[in-house]
Amino acid sequence: MEGEENLISKLSKSKAGTEVRKTLNVCLLSATVFGFLAHSFMLFNKISWHDDFRHTFDVGATYKSGRWALGLLGSLVKNVFGMNISIPVINGVVSLLFIALSAFLIIYRFEVKQRLPQMIITSIMICFPVVTATFGYMFTAPYYFFALLTSILGGYLITEALNVFLDGQRQKHTSGESDKNTRSFVFHENSALIKAIINASSGILLIALTMGIYQPYLVCAICFIFFFFFYRLMDDNTDCYLWIRTCVISVAAVGIALVLYLLLNKIFLFLNAEEMGTYQGLNSMTQFSIHNIKIGIIRSYNSFYFMFVNGYKGLFYLKSTQIVLLIMCLASTTYIVLFILKTKSLLRKFLLILLILASPLVIQLIELFSSNGSGESIVHTLMTYSLVYLFVFPLCFLQNNNIKLSGHLFSGIKILVTCCSIFFVIYFCIYNNAAYFKSWIYREQAEQFYNRLITRVESEDGYRPGMTIALVGKFDASTYVQYRELEKINIKNYPVNSLINNNDPVTRNLRAFFYYYNDFPAVVMTSTESEKYGELQEVKLMSCYPSDGSIEIIDNVLVVKLSDISK
């Protein structure tokens, strides 16, 4: 692949190779240091909740969720290493490595030469709270971040192919040929065209693979390609007409990747006798209609602009973070506007304005792809890693040597964006540890709470192991401690208030909790089944847990009344 050949060739040359190795070392060192600061709480403890209870020894939903590559990778790892297991240190370190390599590809593509921006870009990608949210699903975290790497690498290879068109024009321009010949140069160079096709094909395959692992990371690849065009358009040497042609080619490449993913998805669903699930709009991801597109576009823009007010999915819940984020975005936009005022080409001015207007939509494309025709968002935190580009690409643009801006205003913007980025690195480190602490303390609380419940159950006259248990109603919040100071730390799927009542207490998650953390392989009825017992007159007369008389054996079923069914 051309992109890999370029990297390998540079590594083999003494001076250029030394620079590339230094950049890679900066990325790996930054990932190590800030990975430790932001995530060591999770890496060196085993904190499980939500799906991690049930998927300790597998990779989660695969073929039915359209994640055929996740199923294949899970089977491969199981066959090679004997098992899939949710081990924080191994899974976490591998995840951080994939993120660091993704950061390196971004830095290399956008020619970020200075060490401080390189360090900040890597650190933000490592510390971004979406990583923290994904670590809540540690059983599948390394696969998801492998999807991030394949999305960035896929975008990198496609842009490497597009560079053949754009840079070929520049080479012809320097040789003095006419614009007409310049704009068709690449088609006369067979070797360059073949390399471009190989790169583009490889990139398309990788993006299809990305979607086969976790569909939302398609947006990361699209953002990478989008900001590549933004970056190239801010180079006065780039021909605007060729730029437009390559835009069309890139849209076609992403479309082919999507079609390839859907085709492979159909094949694997057929081979595994599965049907596509409806979770988070997966079955309607590509079922676009005028209505859905309109709703999706509106929601994309709304979610972007209201991010500065409501923080969006718990990522920026503090007013201070919303203000700093707004300042950073305004400063970055001002920088681009300064370039627009400076450039002489009217077409370039027009195209750059279009890109500025399209940026919120592209960054929040997941809202469009997840559109189900309703005005409500079905997107959660794990699906929003593309928001990291809000921090990454301003730093990349400010390092663009092709942009000839100078003066106190430009220097001030550069310093301001850098300071804002450093602020977010520090904030994310603190926020992530607070989220881990919250999950840890609520997990400990739930374990002790359920141990007391199990002790009461096993002490009930007539109880025998294996007896079916019906939990009627919900746990009374006054029966356990709630930490109000931690309520605003609310990223998916960290406990909102308490693990005790965060999920329906009679779901499969609770059964898994009993099994793994309380050594109590209980047969717990579903909430629907338990409600039937709540309608019984003798249950209505029972007191509520933990009072005496809240546990009774009825028709060979041990009934625990948590609350009145009407509550």
N, C-alpha and C positions, 0 to 999 in steps of 0.2 A: 504494500500500500504506500502511496506517495508520501502521505503525511508521516508515516513511520520511517520511511526511507530518509526523509529530510532530517528527522530527529536523530536517527542513527548516524547519518553522515556527519551531522554537526558534532555529535558526541565523539566521533572518530578523529576530528580535526582538533589540534591542540588548543588554539585560542578560543574558537567558537565552542568546542566541546567543553572546555573548562567553564565557560559562562553558563551553558545549559546545565551542567552538573551542579554548579553553585546554586542556580535557581531551584533545581530539584531538591537540593539539600535544605534550602530555605523553607520550601514547602513542607518537607518531612519534619524538620525541626520545629516549625511553627505548629504543625499538627500534633506533634508529641507534647510540646509545652502547654498549648492551650487546650488540647484534648484532655490532658491531665487536670488542668484547672477547672474546666467546664464539666467534665464527665466522670472524674475518678470516683465520685460517690456511687454512681451506677456501675462502673466497671468493676469495682472491688466489693460490691454487695450483690446479693440476688434478691431483687425487688420485683415481685410479680403481681400483676392485677389484670383485670379484663381478660383478653384472649390469651395472655401468656400463661394463665392457669391451665388452659386446655391444650395448648400447642407447645408444651415444653419439649416434646420429642418429634415435632414435625415442623413444616414451614408455613402452615396455615392454608387458607383457601387457594386453590390453584386453577385447575382447568375450568371449573364451573364459574369462576370469576374472570375468565379470559386470560389467566396468567399461566399459559402453557409453558413458557420458558422457566418460570419459577418451579413448576412441577418437574421439568426435566433437570434443572440444576439441583433441586432437592434430592431427586433420585440418584443423581451422579455423586453428590456428596455422601449420601447414605451408603452407596455401594463402595466408594473409595475409602471412607473413614469409619464405616460401620454404623453410623447413626447421625441424625440431626438432633442437636440438643441446644437448648437456650442457655449457653454459657456466656456470661457478660464479658469476661476478660477477652476471650478469643473472638467472639462475635463483634464486640465493641472495637477492639484494636484493628481487626480486618476492615470494619466499616470506616474507621478514621483514615486508614491507608487509602481506601478507594476515594474518599473525599479529597485527600491531599493530592492524589494523582489527577483528579478532576480540576482542582485549582491550578495545578501545574500546566495543564493543557490550555486553560483559559489565559493564564499569564503568558504562555508561549505564543498563542495565537495573536493576542493583542499587544505583544511586544512591550510588556511592562519590564523595564530594565532596573529600576531602583529597588533596593532591598526592602525599604519600609513599606511601600505599597504592596510588594509581593507578600510580605509577612501579614499585612492587614487583610488582604484578600483571602489568604488561606485561613487565617484565624476566624474571620467572619463566617466562612463556609463551614468551619468545624464547630463553631459555637452557636450557630443559628438555631433557635429553639425547635425548628422542625426536626433537627437531629435528635434533640431531647425527646420529642414526641415519638419519633420512630424507635428510639431505644426502649420505650415502653412496650414495644413489640420485639424484644430482643431476639426472639426465635427466627425472625425474618429480616432483621435489620441489615445484616451483611449483603443479603440478596438485593434489597431495595437500593443500597448505596452502590452496589455493582451496577444496578440499572442507571443510577446517576452517572457513573463513569462511562457506561456504554452510550448514554445519551450525549454526553459532552464529546466523546471520541467520535461518535457518528456525526455530530455537527461539525467537528473539527475536520473530518475527512471530506465532507461535502463542501465546506468552505475552502479546503485545499484545492478541490477540483474547480471551484468557482474562481479561485485566484489565477488559474491558468488562463481564463478568459480575460480577467481584469488586468493582470500583469503582462499578458501578451500584448495587450493594447499599448501599454506603456513602453514596452521594448520597441514596438514598431514606430511609436511616436518619436522616440529618440533617434531612430534611424532616418527620419525625415520623410516617411511615406504619408500619403494623404489620409484624412480622417476616414474616408470610405473604406480604404484597404485596411486601415488600422482596426476598424470595428469588426472586421471579419477575419482577423489575423489567425485566430486560434484554429479555424477550420482548415487552414493550409498546413498546419504542423501535425502530422499524423501521430508522432510519438507523444506529443503533449496532449493530444486529444485522447489517445488510448489511456494514458496515465490518469487523465481527468475522469474518464469513464470508470476505471478501476476504483479510484478513490470514491467517486459518487456511489457506485454500486456497493462498496464496502460500508459506506456511511448509511445507506438505505437499510442494509441488512442489520446493522447495529441498532438503528432506531426501531426497527420492527422487533428486535430482541428486547430492547428497552420496554416497549409496550407489553411484550409477553411476560415480563417480570412484574412491572407495576405501571399501569397506563398513565398516571399523572406526570411521570417524568418525560413524557413526550413534549410537554410544555417547556422543559428545561432545554431540550434540543432546539426547539423552535426559537426560544429566546436567544440562544447562542448564535444561531444563524441570523436572526433579526438584528442583533446588535453588531454582528460582523458587518452587515450592510450599512448600518449607521456609522460605524467606524470608518469604512472605506469611503463613504460619501463625504466625510469630513476631510478627505485628502483631495486637494485641488487637482492632483494629477489623475484622478479617476474620472474616466469618461462617463458622463451621466447616461448616455444612451446605452452603452454597454452595461452599465450598472442596472438599468431597467431590464435588459434582456436576462442578465444573470439572476435577477429577482424572480422572474418567471420560471427559470430553470430550477431554482431552489424550491419554489412552491410545488412544482411538478415532482421533485425528489421526495419531499415530505409526503405528498399525496400517494406516491408509489409505495413508500414505507408503510403508510396506513393501510393501503389495499393489501400489501403483503402480509401484514399482521392479521388482518381480518381473514384472509384466506387460510393462513396457518391455524388461526383460532378455530375456524370451521372444521378443519381436518382433525385437530386434536379433540375437539368436542365429539366428533363422530367416532373417533377411535376409542374414546373413553366412555361412550354412551351417556354423555352429559348434555344438559341444556344450560344456556347462559343465564346466570343469576341476575337479579334486579338490584343488588346492593349498590348504593350510591349512583344509580343511573347507569350502571355498566352496560345493561342491555340496550340502552337508548343513546349511547355515546356518539354514534354516527348516524342516528336517525334525525337528520336535520330537516326542519320545516321553516318557512318564513317566520312563523310565530315563535318557534323555539330559538331561532337565531336572534330575532329582535329582543326577546326576553334575556337571552344569554349575554348579548352585547351590553344591554342596559345594566345587567347585574355585574358584569365585569367592570364597567366604569364606576358604578356605584360603590362596589366593594373596594376599589382602589382609592377613591376620593374620601370615602367615609373611614378609611383606615387611619386618617389623621384625626379622627374624632373618637372612634370606638375601639381602635387598636387592632381589629380584625383577628378573629380566632384566638384571642388571648396572647398574641405575639407582642403587641405594644400597648399594654393596658394602662401604663402610667402616662400621665399627661406630659411629663418631661420627655419620654421617648417619642410621643406623637409630635411634640414641638421640634425636637432635634431632627426627626425624620423629615418633617416638612421643610426645615431650614436646609437640610442636605439636598432634597429634591429641587428646591427653588434655586439653590446655588448651582447645581448641575445644569438645570435648564437655562439659567442666566449665561453660563459658560457657552452652551450651544447657540444661544441667541447672539452672543457676541461674535461667534464665528459666522452666523448667518448674515449679520450686518457687514462683516468684513468681506465675504466672498462676493465676487462680481457676477457670477452666473445666476440668472434669474431662475433657471430650471433647478439648479442645485438648491437655491433658497426655498423654492416651492416643495421639493422633495423632502428636505430636512424638516420643514414645518409639518408635512404629512407624517413623518416618522415620530415627531414629538407628540402629535395628537394620537397616534396609534400605539405608543408605548404602554399606556395603562391597560389597553385591551390585550396586548400581547403578553404582558407580565401576568395578567389575570385570565388568560385563555381557559384555565381549568374551569372557571365559572361558566363559560360558554359550552365547553365539552360536556359538562355535567348537567346541562340544562334539561329539565324534564317538562318544560312548558309552564311551570309554576314560578311565582315570583320569589319563592323561598330558596335559599342556598342549601345544597346538600353536600357542600364541600367541607371537609374537616382539615385539621392542621397538617396531617401527613401529606396531603395533596398539594401543599402550597410552597414547596421548596423553591419554586421559580422566583419567589419574592426576594431571594437572596441577591438577585441581579440588581435590585435597587441600591445595594451597597457596592457590588463588585464592579459594575460597568462605569459608574462615575470615576472610580479610581483608575480604570483602564483608559478612559477617554483623556483624563488629565495627563497621562503619560504618552500621548500620541505625538511623536516627534514631527509628524507631517503637518500638524496644526501650528501655524506660526502666530501665536498670540503671546503678547508680553505686556508688561506694565504692572502697576500696583494692584489693579482690579483683578487681573488674572492670578497673580500671586496670592492675593487675599482669598479668592475662591478655592484655590488649590489647598491652602492651609486650612480653610474652613471645612472643606469636605474631608480632609484627612483627620482633623480633630473630631468631627462628628462620627467618623468610622471608628476611631479609637474608643470614643464614648460607648458605642454599641458593643464593641468587643468586651469591654468591662461589664456593661449591663447584662449582656447575654450570659457571661460566666456566673454572675450573681443569681440571675433568674433561673438558670438551669439547676444550680445547686439547691435553690429554694424549692423548685419543683420536685427534685429527687428527695429532698428532706420531707416534703409533704407526703409523697407516696410512701416513703419508708415508715413514717410515724403512723399513718393511717393503716398500713398493712399490719404493723405491730398491734395496733389497737384492735383491728378486726380479728386477728389471730387470738388475742386474749379474750375478746368478747365471745367468739364462737367456742372457745374452750370451756368457758363457763356454761354456755348453752348446752354443749355436748355432755358435760358433767351432769347437768340437770336431767337431760334426756335419758342417760344411762342409769340414773338413780330412780327413774320412775318404775313403780311396781308393775310387773308384767312385761317390761321391755326385754327384748332379745335382739341379738345382733342380726342385721339384715332386714329389720322391720322397716316398712315404708313410713316415711315422715311427711306430714303435710304442714307447711308453714302458712298459716292463715293471716292475711293482712301484711302490714309492714312494721318494721321495728320503730318504736317510739323514739324520736330523736332525744328525748330527755333522759333516756337510759344509757347514753354514752356521751363522751366528751366531744365537742366540736371546736375546732380552732378557727375562729373568725379571722385571725390575722392572715390565714393562708387561702381565704376564699377566692381572691382575685387571681391567683395562679391557676389558670384554667386553660391549659392546652390539651388537646386530644391525646390520649384518653386518660389523663391524669385525674385522680379523684376530685370531684367538685367539692364535696364536704367530707364524706366518710366512705370507706369501702363497704361499710356495713349496709348502707342504703344507697350507694352510688348506682348499683345495678339492682334489678329485681332480685330480692334475696332468694328466690326459689328457682333461679335459672341454672343452666348447666355450669356457669362460672362458679356459683356457690358450691355445687357438687364437687367441682374440681378443687376448690379451696379446701373443702372438708378433707378431700382425699390426700392432697399433697402437704398441707400445712397443719392439719389437725389429726392426721392418722385415723380418719373416721370415714370409711367407704360407705357413705350413706346412700340410700335410695330415696331421693327427695322428689316429691311431686312437682309438676309444673304449676305455675300460678293459676292457670285455668282449672286444673284438677283440684287445687287446694281451695279455690273459691266455692266449690260445691259443698265442701265441709263447713265453710263459713255461713252457709244458709241454714245449717242444722240448728234446731232450737237449743240442744244441749251445748253446742259450741257458743251460741250467742250468750248463754248464761255463764260461760267461763270468764274468769278474769284474764287480764292481758299480761304478757310476759314483761318483767320477771316475777310478778306476784305469784303467791301460792295459788294453785288451782288453774294455772295457765297451760298445763300440760296434762292431757288425758289420752287414754287409748280407746278409740272408737272403731268398731268393726275391724279390729286387727290392724288399724292404722294409728300411729302415734301422732296426735294433733298438737301442735304448738300454736297457741293463739297469740299473735303479735299485736294485733289491733282489731277493732271491729271492722268488718268487711266494707262497711259503708264509708269508712274514713279514707 
